[in-house]
């Protein structure tokens, strides 16, 4: 009985009456797989309730949205609605053959549209 009371008090004390901006999850996380698969890290992002992840695996970017506590593939970004997974991958392709300056200019032109 005492345990229930203590755990309930702890739970109530952990809930802020008004959300602290420092306690809110980021709008977007970028996860890059180079040596290790990031799949195991998705559960960490789920626990933090990060609404969107851009996941780079095997040379491709996937956009994933949190829905019903699971990450699902998405075509567009919630954080940047005009950005699609296809667009991100096109920019990566430009990067393989162009200079950093060319890539920056390409992204800027897209953003100004």
Secondary structure, 3 states (H helix, E strand, C coil): CHHHHHHHHHHHHHCCCCCCHHHCCCCCEEEECCCCCCHHHHHHHHHHCCCEEEEEECCEEEEEEEECCEEEEECECCCCCCCEHHHHHHHHHHHHHCCHHHHHHHHHHHHHC
